[in-house]
Amino acid sequence: MKVKEAMTPDVHLANPELSICEAACIMVKTDTGVLPVGDGDRLVGVITDRDIAVRAVAQGKSPETPVREVMSKEVLYCFEDETTEHVAKNMSDQKVRRLPVLNRKKRLVGIVSIGDLALSTKPNVTGQAVAGISKPGGAHSQTTH
């Protein structure tokens, strides 16, 4: 199965100057825990509800803090025509639960989560991905920032 068949196509792109309070409100409204961050036509990061909690609230930052100050700046993504199995392995290796989905022109077309993959792939594929993601540490651990 291809990622475009499993992904969530409706994704809100946040501006890096948006406040973390506004980003959190968008997350509530759209029932998501992640927003890709774009500057013009480029993805420049991703902000998660956990980024807001750990990198902002826990450090006493103001609700008006711009998203750019607490977002994850490394942009990981996948392509809509990749297989879900390949993307699940990549998520496991990178220890991430969600990835922006791009078309081959590098335009944002959706987002795929480990939950999306759980609903669309074989249980063992998702199980292996969750096991890899769940191992402590890695480049995307909050303790490494």
DSSP file (Angstrom, degrees, kcal/mol; ACC not computed):
  #  RESIDUE AA STRUCTURE BP1 BP2  ACC     N-H-->O    O-->H-N    N-H-->O    O-->H-N    TCO  KAPPA ALPHA  PHI   PSI    X-CA   Y-CA   Z-CA
    1    1 A M              0   0    0      0, 0.0    83,-2.7     0, 0.0    84,-0.3   0.000 360.0 360.0 360.0 144.8    0.0    0.0    0.0
    2    2 A K  B >>  -A   83   0A   0     81,-0.3     3,-1.7    82,-0.1     4,-0.6  -0.610 360.0-118.5 -90.8 152.0    1.2    3.5   -0.7
    3    3 A V  H >> S+     0   0    0     79,-2.6     4,-2.6    76,-0.3     3,-1.7   0.857 111.1  66.0 -56.5 -38.3    1.4    6.3    1.9
    4    4 A K  H 34 S+     0   0    0     76,-2.3    -1,-0.3     1,-0.3    77,-0.1   0.751  99.8  53.1 -59.9 -21.4   -1.2    8.4    0.0
    5    5 A E  H <4 S+     0   0    0     -3,-1.7    -1,-0.3    75,-0.2    -2,-0.2   0.657 118.4  34.1 -84.7 -16.8   -3.8    5.7    0.7
    6    6 A A  H << S+     0   0    0     -3,-1.7   107,-0.2    -4,-0.6    -2,-0.2   0.656  98.0  96.7-109.0 -22.1   -3.1    5.8    4.5
    7    7 A M  S  < S-     0   0    0     -4,-2.6   105,-0.2   105,-0.1   103,-0.0  -0.089  76.6-113.1 -71.0 166.0   -2.2    9.4    5.2
    8    8 A T  B     -B  111   0B   0    103,-3.2   103,-2.0     1,-0.1    -1,-0.1  -0.912  26.5-164.6 -94.9 115.8   -4.4   12.2    6.5
    9    9 A P        +     0   0    0      0, 0.0     2,-1.0     0, 0.0    -1,-0.1   0.795  68.2  79.9 -77.2 -26.8   -4.8   14.6    3.6
   10   10 A D        +     0   0    0    101,-0.1     2,-0.4   100,-0.0   100,-0.1  -0.702  60.8 158.4 -84.9 105.8   -6.1   17.6    5.6
   11   11 A V        -     0   0    0     -2,-1.0     2,-0.5    97,-0.1    24,-0.1  -0.992  34.5-138.6-132.6 136.3   -3.1   19.1    7.3
   12   12 A H        -     0   0    0     -2,-0.4     2,-0.6    14,-0.0    -2,-0.0  -0.802  14.9-145.1 -94.7 130.8   -2.7   22.6    8.6
   13   13 A L        -     0   0    0     -2,-0.5     2,-0.3    22,-0.1    24,-0.2  -0.855  14.9-148.1 -97.5 123.5    0.6   24.4    8.0
   14   14 A A  B     -e   37   0C   0     22,-3.0    24,-2.8    -2,-0.6    21,-0.0  -0.659  10.5-126.8 -92.3 146.6    1.7   26.7   10.8
   15   15 A N    >   -     0   0    0     -2,-0.3     3,-1.7    22,-0.2    52,-0.3  -0.703  20.4-125.5 -85.2 141.6    3.8   29.8   10.3
   16   16 A P  T 3  S+     0   0    0      0, 0.0    52,-2.4     0, 0.0    53,-0.3   0.717 110.2  56.8 -63.2 -19.0    7.0   30.0   12.4
   17   17 A E  T 3  S+     0   0    0     50,-0.2    -3,-0.0    49,-0.2     2,-0.0   0.533  80.6 112.6 -88.5  -7.4    5.9   33.4   13.8
   18   18 A L  S <  S-     0   0    0     -3,-1.7    49,-3.1    48,-0.1    50,-0.2  -0.345  75.9-110.7 -60.4 143.7    2.6   31.9   15.1
   19   19 A S  B  >  -H   66   0D   0     47,-0.2     4,-2.5     1,-0.1    45,-0.2  -0.426  18.1-120.4 -74.8 155.4    2.5   31.9   18.9
   20   20 A I  H  > S+     0   0    0     45,-2.3     4,-2.4    42,-0.2    44,-0.2   0.821 115.8  57.3 -65.3 -28.5    2.6   28.5   20.7
   21   21 A C  H  > S+     0   0    0     42,-2.1     4,-2.1     2,-0.2    -1,-0.2   0.933 108.3  45.3 -64.8 -45.5   -0.8   29.3   22.2
   22   22 A E  H  > S+     0   0    0     41,-0.3     4,-2.1     2,-0.2    -2,-0.2   0.893 112.3  52.1 -64.3 -39.5   -2.3   29.8   18.7
   23   23 A A  H  X S+     0   0    0     -4,-2.5     4,-2.2     1,-0.2    -2,-0.2   0.923 109.3  49.5 -62.1 -44.0   -0.6   26.6   17.5
   24   24 A A  H  X S+     0   0    0     -4,-2.4     4,-2.2     1,-0.2    -1,-0.2   0.892 109.2  52.4 -62.6 -39.8   -2.1   24.7   20.5
   25   25 A C  H  X S+     0   0    0     -4,-2.1     4,-2.5     2,-0.2    -1,-0.2   0.887 108.8  50.0 -63.9 -38.7   -5.5   26.1   19.7
   26   26 A I  H  X S+     0   0    0     -4,-2.1     4,-2.6     2,-0.2    -2,-0.2   0.900 108.7  53.2 -65.0 -40.0   -5.2   24.9   16.1
   27   27 A M  H  X>S+     0   0    0     -4,-2.2     5,-2.1     2,-0.2     4,-0.7   0.908 110.9  46.4 -60.8 -41.9   -4.2   21.5   17.4
   28   28 A V  H ><5S+     0   0    0     -4,-2.2     3,-0.7     3,-0.2    -2,-0.2   0.943 113.9  47.9 -64.1 -47.6   -7.3   21.4   19.5
   29   29 A K  H 3<5S+     0   0    0     -4,-2.5    -2,-0.2     1,-0.2    -1,-0.2   0.862 119.8  37.8 -63.0 -37.5   -9.5   22.5   16.7
   30   30 A T  H 3<5S-     0   0    0     -4,-2.6    -1,-0.2    -5,-0.2    -2,-0.2   0.411 106.0-125.5 -96.9   1.4   -8.1   20.0   14.2
   31   31 A D  T <<5 +     0   0    0     -4,-0.7     2,-0.3    -3,-0.7    -3,-0.2   0.930  67.4 123.3  53.9  52.7   -7.7   17.2   16.8
   32   32 A T      < -     0   0    0     -5,-2.1    -1,-0.2    -6,-0.1    -2,-0.1  -0.932  59.4-147.6-137.3 160.9   -4.1   16.7   16.1
   33   33 A G  S    S+     0   0    0     -2,-0.3    16,-2.2    -3,-0.1    17,-0.4   0.230  80.5  53.6-110.5  12.0   -0.9   16.7   18.1
   34   34 A V  E     - F   0  48C   0     14,-0.2    14,-0.2    15,-0.1    -1,-0.1  -1.000  52.1-171.4-149.6 144.8    1.4   18.0   15.3
   35   35 A L  E     - F   0  47C   0     12,-2.6    12,-2.6    -2,-0.3   -22,-0.1  -0.977  24.1-133.2-134.4 123.3    1.6   20.9   12.9
   36   36 A P  E     - F   0  46C   0      0, 0.0   -22,-3.0     0, 0.0     2,-0.5  -0.480  26.1-136.0 -64.9 147.9    4.2   21.1   10.1
   37   37 A V  E     -eF  14  45C   0      8,-3.1     7,-3.0   -24,-0.2     8,-1.3  -0.939  23.8-173.9-114.1 126.7    5.8   24.5   10.0
   38   38 A G  E     - F   0  43C   0    -24,-2.8     2,-0.5    -2,-0.5     5,-0.2  -0.939  20.1-163.8-125.4 143.9    6.3   26.3    6.7
   39   39 A D  E >  S- F   0  42C   0      3,-2.6     3,-1.5    -2,-0.4     2,-0.4  -0.955  76.7 -43.2-122.0 107.6    8.0   29.6    5.7
   40   40 A G  T 3  S-     0   0    0     -2,-0.5    -2,-0.0     1,-0.2     0, 0.0  -0.597 125.5 -24.4  67.6-125.7    6.7   30.5    2.3
   41   41 A D  T 3  S+     0   0    0     -2,-0.4     2,-0.4    -3,-0.1    -1,-0.2   0.185 120.7  93.0-104.2  17.7    6.7   27.3    0.3
   42   42 A R  E <  S-F   39   0C   0     -3,-1.5    -3,-2.6    65,-0.1     2,-0.5  -0.910  72.3-129.8-113.5 136.5    9.4   25.5    2.4
   43   43 A L  E     +F   38   0C   0     -2,-0.4    -5,-0.3    -5,-0.2    32,-0.1  -0.714  29.9 172.4 -75.6 128.8    8.9   23.2    5.3
   44   44 A V  E     -     0   0C   0     -7,-3.0     2,-0.3    -2,-0.5    -6,-0.2   0.432  55.9 -36.6-118.8  -3.7   11.2   24.5    8.1
   45   45 A G  E     -F   37   0C   0     -8,-1.3    -8,-3.1    29,-0.0     2,-0.3  -0.988  51.4-106.3 171.0-173.3   10.1   22.4   11.0
   46   46 A V  E     -FG  36  72C   0     26,-1.9    26,-3.1    -2,-0.3     2,-0.4  -0.992  19.5-157.3-143.0 139.1    7.4   20.6   12.9
   47   47 A I  E     -F   35   0C   0    -12,-2.6   -12,-2.6    -2,-0.3     2,-0.3  -0.982  12.2-171.4-121.0 134.1    5.8   21.5   16.2
   48   48 A T  E  >  -F   34   0C   0     -2,-0.4     4,-2.0   -14,-0.2   -14,-0.2  -0.752  39.4-110.8-115.5 164.5    4.1   18.9   18.4
   49   49 A D  H  > S+     0   0    0    -16,-2.2     4,-2.1    -2,-0.3     5,-0.1   0.852 122.4  54.5 -60.4 -33.0    2.0   19.2   21.5
   50   50 A R  H  > S+     0   0    0    -17,-0.4     4,-3.2     2,-0.2     5,-0.4   0.880 102.9  54.9 -69.8 -37.7    4.9   17.6   23.3
   51   51 A D  H  >>S+     0   0    0      1,-0.2     4,-2.5     2,-0.2     5,-0.5   0.928 109.6  48.2 -57.8 -44.3    7.3   20.3   22.0
   52   52 A I  I  X>S+     0   0    0     -4,-2.0     5,-2.7     3,-0.2     4,-0.9   0.922 116.0  43.5 -63.0 -44.2    5.0   22.9   23.5
   53   53 A A  I  <>S+     0   0    0     -4,-2.1     5,-2.4     3,-0.2    -2,-0.2   0.936 125.5  30.3 -66.9 -46.9    4.8   21.1   26.8
   54   54 A V  I  <5S+     0   0    0     -4,-3.2    -3,-0.2     3,-0.2    -2,-0.2   0.886 127.5  35.8 -85.5 -41.2    8.5   20.2   27.2
   55   55 A R  I  <5S+     0   0    0     -4,-2.5    -3,-0.2    -5,-0.4    -1,-0.1   0.591 133.6  17.8 -92.2 -10.4   10.3   23.0   25.4
   56   56 A A  I ><XS+     0   0    0     -4,-0.9     5,-2.6    -5,-0.5     3,-0.8   0.672 125.7  37.3-122.4 -68.2    8.0   25.9   26.4
   57   57 A V  G > <S+     0   0    0     -5,-2.7     3,-1.9     1,-0.3    -3,-0.2   0.928 117.6  50.5 -58.6 -49.2    5.7   25.3   29.3
   58   58 A A  G 3 <S+     0   0    0     -5,-2.4    -1,-0.3     1,-0.3    -4,-0.1   0.718 112.9  48.3 -64.1 -19.7    8.2   23.3   31.4
   59   59 A Q  G < 5S-     0   0    0     -3,-0.8    -1,-0.3    -6,-0.2    -2,-0.2   0.265 117.6-111.3-104.3  10.6   10.7   26.0   30.8
   60   60 A G  T < 5 +     0   0    0     -3,-1.9    -3,-0.2     1,-0.2    -2,-0.1   0.715  58.6 162.0  73.5  21.8    8.4   28.8   31.8
   61   61 A K      < -     0   0    0     -5,-2.6    -1,-0.2     1,-0.1    -5,-0.1  -0.409  42.6-101.2 -75.4 153.7    8.1   30.4   28.3
   62   62 A S    >   -     0   0    0      1,-0.1     3,-2.0    -2,-0.1   -42,-0.2  -0.340  21.6-120.2 -70.0 149.9    5.2   32.7   27.5
   63   63 A P  T 3  S+     0   0    0      0, 0.0   -42,-2.1     0, 0.0   -41,-0.3   0.710 115.3  62.9 -60.9 -18.6    2.2   31.5   25.6
   64   64 A E  T 3  S+     0   0    0    -45,-0.2     3,-0.1   -44,-0.2    -2,-0.0   0.436  73.3 127.4 -86.5   0.5    3.2   34.2   23.1
   65   65 A T    <   -     0   0    0     -3,-2.0   -45,-2.3   -46,-0.1   -44,-0.2  -0.350  68.3-110.5 -56.7 131.4    6.5   32.5   22.3
   66   66 A P  B >   -H   19   0D   0      0, 0.0     3,-1.9     0, 0.0     4,-0.5  -0.375  17.6-121.6 -66.5 144.7    6.8   32.0   18.6
   67   67 A V  G >> S+     0   0    0    -49,-3.1     4,-1.8   -52,-0.3     3,-1.8   0.850 108.7  68.7 -50.2 -39.8    6.6   28.5   17.2
   68   68 A R  G 34 S+     0   0    0    -52,-2.4    -1,-0.3     1,-0.3   -51,-0.1   0.745  93.1  59.4 -57.9 -24.2   10.1   28.8   15.7
   69   69 A E  G <4 S+     0   0    0     -3,-1.9    -1,-0.3   -53,-0.3    -2,-0.2   0.700 119.5  23.4 -79.2 -18.8   11.6   28.9   19.2
   70   70 A V  T <4 S+     0   0    0     -3,-1.8    -2,-0.2    -4,-0.5    -1,-0.2   0.461  95.4 109.0-125.5  -4.1   10.3   25.5   20.3
   71   71 A M  S  < S-     0   0    0     -4,-1.8     2,-0.6   -24,-0.1   -24,-0.2  -0.277  77.6-103.7 -71.9 159.9    9.7   23.6   17.0
   72   72 A S  B     -G   46   0C   0    -26,-3.1   -26,-1.9     1,-0.1    -1,-0.1  -0.773  32.2-162.0 -80.0 121.5   11.8   20.6   15.9
   73   73 A K        +     0   0    0     -2,-0.6     2,-0.5   -28,-0.2    -1,-0.1   0.713  63.2  91.6 -85.3 -20.7   14.0   22.2   13.1
   74   74 A E  S    S-     0   0    0    -28,-0.1     2,-0.9     1,-0.1   -28,-0.1  -0.650  72.0-145.3 -75.6 122.8   15.0   19.0   11.4
   75   75 A V        +     0   0    0     -2,-0.5     2,-0.4   -32,-0.1    -2,-0.1  -0.793  21.1 179.2 -96.7 105.7   12.5   18.3    8.7
   76   76 A L        +     0   0    0     -2,-0.9     2,-0.3    18,-0.0   -31,-0.0  -0.827  14.8 153.9 -99.0 143.6   11.8   14.6    8.3
   77   77 A Y        -     0   0    0     -2,-0.4     2,-0.3    22,-0.2    24,-0.2  -0.949  29.4-142.5-156.9 172.8    9.3   13.6    5.7
   78   78 A C  E     -c  101   0B   0     22,-2.1    24,-2.8    -2,-0.3     2,-0.3  -0.887  26.1-107.9-136.1 170.4    8.2   10.9    3.3
   79   79 A F  E >   -c  102   0B   0     -2,-0.3     3,-1.8    22,-0.2   -76,-0.3  -0.785  21.6-125.0-103.2 147.6    6.7   10.8   -0.2
   80   80 A E  T 3  S+     0   0    0     22,-2.4   -76,-2.3    -2,-0.3   -75,-0.2   0.721 109.1  55.1 -61.7 -23.5    3.2    9.9   -1.0
   81   81 A D  T 3  S+     0   0    0    -78,-0.2    -1,-0.3   -79,-0.2     2,-0.1   0.369  84.3 105.4 -95.8   6.1    4.2    7.2   -3.4
   82   82 A E  S <  S-     0   0    0     -3,-1.8   -79,-2.6     1,-0.1   -78,-0.2  -0.464  80.0-101.6 -77.3 157.1    6.4    5.3   -0.9
   83   83 A T  B  >  -A    2   0A   0    -81,-0.2     4,-2.1    -2,-0.1   -81,-0.3  -0.492  20.5-125.8 -77.6 150.6    5.1    2.1    0.6
   84   84 A T  H  > S+     0   0    0    -83,-2.7     4,-2.6     1,-0.2     5,-0.2   0.846 111.4  57.2 -63.9 -33.0    3.7    2.1    4.0
   85   85 A E  H  > S+     0   0    0    -84,-0.3     4,-2.0     2,-0.2    -1,-0.2   0.922 107.4  47.2 -63.5 -43.8    6.1   -0.7    5.0
   86   86 A H  H  > S+     0   0    0      1,-0.2     4,-2.2     2,-0.2    -2,-0.2   0.918 113.9  47.3 -63.7 -43.9    9.1    1.4    4.0
   87   87 A V  H  X S+     0   0    0     -4,-2.1     4,-2.8     2,-0.2    -2,-0.2   0.886 108.9  54.1 -67.6 -38.8    7.8    4.5    5.9
   88   88 A A  H  X S+     0   0    0     -4,-2.6     4,-2.1     2,-0.2    -1,-0.2   0.918 110.2  47.6 -60.4 -42.7    7.0    2.4    9.0
   89   89 A K  H  X S+     0   0    0     -4,-2.0     4,-2.7     2,-0.2    -2,-0.2   0.913 112.0  50.0 -63.2 -43.4   10.6    1.2    9.0
   90   90 A N  H  X S+     0   0    0     -4,-2.2     4,-2.6     2,-0.2    -2,-0.2   0.906 109.5  50.6 -62.4 -43.0   11.8    4.7    8.5
   91   91 A M  H  X>S+     0   0    0     -4,-2.8     5,-1.7     2,-0.2     4,-1.4   0.906 111.6  49.1 -61.6 -40.9    9.7    6.0   11.4
   92   92 A S  H  <5S+     0   0    0     -4,-2.1     3,-0.2    -5,-0.2    -2,-0.2   0.938 112.7  46.3 -62.3 -48.0   11.1    3.2   13.6
   93   93 A D  H  <5S+     0   0    0     -4,-2.7    -2,-0.2     1,-0.2    -1,-0.2   0.879 119.4  40.1 -63.1 -39.2   14.7    4.0   12.6
   94   94 A Q  H  <5S-     0   0    0     -4,-2.6    46,-0.3    -5,-0.2    -1,-0.2   0.590 104.5-129.8 -87.3 -12.1   14.1    7.8   13.2
   95   95 A K  T  <5 +     0   0    0     -4,-1.4     2,-0.4    -3,-0.2    -3,-0.2   0.919  59.9 135.8  61.2  47.2   12.0    7.3   16.3
   96   96 A V      < -     0   0    0     -5,-1.7    -1,-0.2    -6,-0.1    -2,-0.1  -0.948  48.0-156.2-124.9 148.3    9.2    9.5   15.2
   97   97 A R  S    S+     0   0    0     -2,-0.4    17,-2.2     1,-0.1     2,-0.3   0.559  78.3  32.5 -98.0 -11.6    5.5    8.9   15.3
   98   98 A R  E     - D   0 113B   0     15,-0.2    15,-0.2    16,-0.1    -1,-0.1  -0.994  59.2-169.7-146.3 148.6    4.4   11.3   12.5
   99   99 A L  E     - D   0 112B   0     13,-2.6    13,-2.7    -2,-0.3   -22,-0.2  -0.996  27.1-119.9-139.4 134.9    5.8   12.5    9.2
  100  100 A P  E     - D   0 111B   0      0, 0.0   -22,-2.1     0, 0.0     2,-0.5  -0.446  32.7-135.5 -61.7 146.3    4.7   15.2    6.8
  101  101 A V  E     -cD  78 110B   0      9,-3.0     8,-3.2   -24,-0.2     9,-1.2  -0.939  23.1-172.2-112.3 127.6    3.9   13.7    3.4
  102  102 A L  E     -cD  79 108B   0    -24,-2.8   -22,-2.4    -2,-0.5     6,-0.2  -0.814  20.0-128.8-114.2 153.9    5.2   15.4    0.2
  103  103 A N    >   -     0   0    0      4,-2.1     3,-2.2    -2,-0.3     4,-0.1  -0.417  46.3 -91.0 -86.0 177.9    4.5   14.8   -3.4
  104  104 A R  T 3  S+     0   0    0      1,-0.3    -1,-0.1     2,-0.2   -25,-0.0   0.601 129.2  62.1 -71.2  -8.6    7.5   14.5   -5.8
  105  105 A K  T 3  S-     0   0    0      2,-0.1    -1,-0.3     0, 0.0     3,-0.1   0.305 119.8-113.5 -90.6   7.3    7.4   18.2   -6.4
  106  106 A K    <   +     0   0    0     -3,-2.2     2,-0.4     1,-0.2    -2,-0.2   0.831  69.2 143.6  62.1  37.8    8.1   18.5   -2.6
  107  107 A R        -     0   0    0     -4,-0.1    -4,-2.1   -65,-0.1    -1,-0.2  -0.892  58.4-107.4-104.3 136.9    4.7   20.1   -1.9
  108  108 A L  E     + D   0 102B   0     -2,-0.4    -6,-0.2    -6,-0.2     3,-0.1  -0.446  45.6 162.3 -64.6 125.9    3.0   19.1    1.4
  109  109 A V  E     -     0   0B   0     -8,-3.2     2,-0.3     1,-0.3    -7,-0.2   0.429  59.1 -42.3-124.1  -5.4    0.0   16.8    0.6
  110  110 A G  E     - D   0 101B   0     -9,-1.2    -9,-3.0  -100,-0.1     2,-0.3  -0.991  53.1 -97.9 170.4-168.1   -0.7   15.3    4.0
  111  111 A I  E     -BD   8 100B   0   -103,-2.0  -103,-3.2    -2,-0.3     2,-0.4  -0.992  22.0-154.2-143.5 143.9    0.6   13.8    7.2
  112  112 A V  E     - D   0  99B   0    -13,-2.7   -13,-2.6    -2,-0.3     2,-0.3  -0.976  11.8-170.2-123.3 134.8    1.0   10.1    8.2
  113  113 A S  E  >  - D   0  98B   0     -2,-0.4     4,-2.0   -15,-0.2   -15,-0.2  -0.733  40.2-108.9-115.9 166.0    1.1    8.9   11.8
  114  114 A I  H  > S+     0   0    0    -17,-2.2     4,-2.1    -2,-0.3     5,-0.1   0.832 122.6  57.6 -62.3 -30.4    1.9    5.6   13.3
  115  115 A G  H  > S+     0   0    0    -18,-0.3     4,-1.4     2,-0.2    -1,-0.2   0.898 103.2  51.5 -65.4 -40.8   -1.9    5.3   14.0
  116  116 A D  H  > S+     0   0    0      1,-0.2     4,-0.6     2,-0.2     3,-0.2   0.916 111.5  47.9 -60.2 -42.3   -2.6    5.7   10.3
  117  117 A L  H >X S+     0   0    0     -4,-2.0     4,-2.1     1,-0.2     3,-0.9   0.869 105.4  58.5 -67.2 -35.8   -0.2    2.9    9.6
  118  118 A A  H 3< S+     0   0    0     -4,-2.1    -1,-0.2     1,-0.3    -2,-0.2   0.842 108.3  47.2 -61.4 -32.2   -1.8    0.7   12.2
  119  119 A L  H 3< S+     0   0    0     -4,-1.4    -1,-0.3    -3,-0.2    -2,-0.2   0.604 122.6  32.6 -83.0 -11.9   -5.1    1.0   10.4
  120  120 A S  H << S+     0   0    0     -3,-0.9     2,-0.2    -4,-0.6    -2,-0.2   0.512 108.3  57.8-127.4  -6.2   -3.6    0.3    7.0
  121  121 A T  S  < S-     0   0    0     -4,-2.1     0, 0.0    -5,-0.1     0, 0.0  -0.685  92.4 -73.8-120.8 175.9   -0.7   -2.2    7.3
  122  122 A K    >>  -     0   0    0     -2,-0.2     4,-1.8     1,-0.1     3,-0.8  -0.411  45.2-118.9 -66.0 143.1   -0.1   -5.6    8.6
  123  123 A P  H 3> S+     0   0    0      0, 0.0     4,-2.9     0, 0.0     5,-0.2   0.846 112.6  55.8 -54.5 -36.8    0.0   -5.7   12.4
  124  124 A N  H 3> S+     0   0    0      2,-0.2     4,-2.2     1,-0.2     5,-0.2   0.851 104.9  53.1 -68.2 -31.3    3.6   -7.0   12.5
  125  125 A V  H <> S+     0   0    0     -3,-0.8     4,-1.8     2,-0.2    -1,-0.2   0.952 115.0  39.9 -65.5 -49.4    4.8   -4.0   10.4
  126  126 A T  H  X S+     0   0    0     -4,-1.8     4,-2.9     2,-0.2     5,-0.2   0.895 113.7  55.2 -67.1 -40.0    3.2   -1.5   12.8
  127  127 A G  H  X S+     0   0    0     -4,-2.9     4,-2.2    -5,-0.2    -1,-0.2   0.910 108.8  47.1 -60.1 -43.7    4.3   -3.5   15.8
  128  128 A Q  H  X S+     0   0    0     -4,-2.2     4,-2.1     2,-0.2    -1,-0.2   0.888 112.7  50.5 -65.0 -38.6    7.9   -3.5   14.8
  129  129 A A  H  X S+     0   0    0     -4,-1.8     4,-2.7     2,-0.2    -2,-0.2   0.937 110.8  47.9 -65.3 -45.8    7.7    0.3   14.1
  130  130 A V  H  X S+     0   0    0     -4,-2.9     4,-2.3     1,-0.2    -2,-0.2   0.900 110.3  52.8 -62.3 -40.4    6.2    1.0   17.5
  131  131 A A  H  X S+     0   0    0     -4,-2.2     4,-0.7    -5,-0.2    -1,-0.2   0.918 112.2  45.1 -61.4 -43.1    8.8   -1.1   19.2
  132  132 A G  H >< S+     0   0    0     -4,-2.1     3,-0.8     1,-0.2    -2,-0.2   0.911 113.6  48.9 -66.5 -42.7   11.6    0.8   17.4
  133  133 A I  H 3< S+     0   0    0     -4,-2.7    -1,-0.2     1,-0.2    -2,-0.2   0.867 108.5  55.8 -63.1 -36.5   10.0    4.2   18.1
  134  134 A S  H 3< S+     0   0    0     -4,-2.3    -1,-0.2    -5,-0.2    -2,-0.2   0.608  77.8 109.1 -78.2 -13.1    9.6    3.3   21.8
  135  135 A K  S << S-     0   0    0     -3,-0.8    -3,-0.0    -4,-0.7    -4,-0.0  -0.446  80.3-104.6 -64.1 135.2   13.2    2.5   22.5
  136  136 A P  S    S+     0   0    0      0, 0.0    -1,-0.1     0, 0.0     2,-0.1  -0.185  79.4  14.3 -60.8 151.7   14.7    5.2   24.7
  137  137 A G        +     0   0    0      1,-0.1     3,-0.2    -3,-0.1     2,-0.1  -0.352  60.1 138.0  87.6-163.7   17.0    7.8   23.3
  138  138 A G  S >  S-     0   0    0      1,-0.1     3,-1.6     2,-0.1     6,-0.2  -0.215  70.9 -66.6 101.8 165.7   17.7    8.8   19.7
  139  139 A A  T 3  S+     0   0    0      1,-0.3    -1,-0.1    -2,-0.1   -44,-0.1   0.721 129.9  50.8 -62.2 -23.7   18.2   12.0   17.9
  140  140 A H  T 3  S+     0   0    0    -46,-0.3    -1,-0.3    -3,-0.2     2,-0.2   0.233  78.0 122.9-105.0  14.8   14.6   13.1   18.4
  141  141 A S    X   -     0   0    0     -3,-1.6     3,-1.6     1,-0.1     4,-0.2  -0.518  67.5-129.5 -70.8 141.6   14.4   12.5   22.2
  142  142 A Q  G >  S+     0   0    0      1,-0.3     3,-1.0    -2,-0.2    -1,-0.1   0.768 106.9  63.5 -63.4 -24.3   13.4   15.6   24.1
  143  143 A T  G 3  S+     0   0    0      1,-0.2    -1,-0.3     2,-0.1    -3,-0.0   0.609  93.7  61.5 -77.6 -10.0   16.4   15.1   26.4
  144  144 A T  G <         0   0    0     -3,-1.6    -1,-0.2     1,-0.2    -2,-0.2   0.434 360.0 360.0 -93.8   1.1   18.8   15.6   23.5
  145  145 A H    <         0   0    0     -3,-1.0    -1,-0.2    -4,-0.2    -2,-0.1   0.426 360.0 360.0-100.6 360.0   17.7   19.2   22.8
